[in-house]
Amino acid sequence: MAVRRSGAPSSGAHKYPRSARLNETLREIVADELVRIDDERLEFVTITSIDVDNELNRAIVFFDSLAGDEGDEGILVALGDHRRRLQASINKQIRAKKTPILDFRPDQVIRAAERIDDILRADRERDGSHGDG
């Protein structure tokens, strides 16, 4: 039977899954709470991911919406208006010593991927419109 020593390389392997689970749990809590909030500014908003720092001081909440870049300003205002409610919901459900302060940001990774998809789709359509050979 093998015994792991603290400080062994494998001891760091537990950090990632724990933080990933916490990030996903917070994403689910915030997403569920957004469904309960009756605010039309948030109707088509999706919480794509959350990144919490190691000390649980801050959590960056990444979102996307059907409104795209044009809707970001209004969504940021709406999320800011509901920040306390969202943090209270997190506090009730995770029962940690402290609740991270939520910082909302549009998910640029998702949007960049969508732009790449659009470019590739347009390229395929252009290639297809020249005939088969």
N, C-alpha and C positions, 0 to 999 in steps of 0.2 A: 504494500500500500504506500503510495507516494504522498509525501507531505509537502505542501507548498510553503516556501519561506516568504515572509513579508519582504518586499523589495525585489522579489523575483520579477522578471519581465512580464509574467502572466498576471501579476497583481493589477497592472494598469488596464488589462483587458476588461475588467468589470466596470471601469469608469464609463466607457462609451455606451454600453447597453443601458446602464442606469440613467445616464443623461438623455439618451435617445428615448427611453420609456417616459421620462419626465416631460420632455418636449412634446411627445405625442399625447400624453395625458392632458397637458395644458391646452394643446390644440383642440382636443375633443371638448374640453370644458368650455373654452371660449366659443367654439363653433356652436355648441348646444345652446349656450346662453344667447348668442346672436339670433338664433331661431326664435327664442322667447321674447326678445326685444321687439316691440312694435314700432319700428322706425323705417319708413319707406326708403330712406337713404342707404339702408343696409340690406335691402331685399336681395340683391344679386351679388353679394360679397361672399367670397370663399376664403376661409383661413387656410392657407397652403402649408404653413409650418410655423413653428415657434422655436427660437433659440434662446435658452436660458443660460446666464453666466453661472459659473461654478458656485458662487456665494449666494445665489438666489436673490440678488439685488435687482437685476433687470432681466426682462424678457422681451426680445424683439419679436413682434407678432407680424408675420408676413401675410399679405392678403392679395387677392386678385378679384376682379369683378368684370362683368360684361361691359361696363362703361369704359374700361381700359384707362389709359393715361388721363383722359379728359375728366373722368369721374373721381380721380384720386383726392383732389382737394376737399370735395364734399364728404367723401368717405372718411378722410382723416379727421375732419371736424366732428362727424357723427361718432366715430370710435372714441374720440377724445371726450365727447359728451357722456359716453357710457363707460368710461374707464373705471370709475369707482365700482359700478355694479359688476363689471367683469372681474375685477380684482377681488371683490367680496365673494363672488361665486367660486373663484379659484381657492380662496382662503377656506371656505366652508368644505370644499371637496377634497383638498389635499392634506389639510390639517398639518401644515408645516409650521415651524417656528416663525417664519416670515413669508410674506407673499411678495413676489417680484413686482416691481413697477413695470407696467406694460408700455412699450414703445412700439407704435404702429408704423409699418413701412410697406409700400407696394412691393410685390415679389418680382423683381427685375429678372430673375433667372427664368421664371415661367414666361414672362413676356419676351425675353430674348429667344427662348426656344420656339415660341409661337411665330416670331419674325423669321426665324430660320426655316420653319415648316412652310411659311408662306412663300419664301424665296424658292425653296425646293419644289413646291407645288407649281409655282409659276414657271419654273425652268422645265419641269416635266411637260406642262401644257404647251409651252413654246416648242419643245422638241417634237411633241406629238402633232403639232399643227403643220409641220413641214412635210408631212407625208411619210410613207414607210420606205422610201428608199430610192 
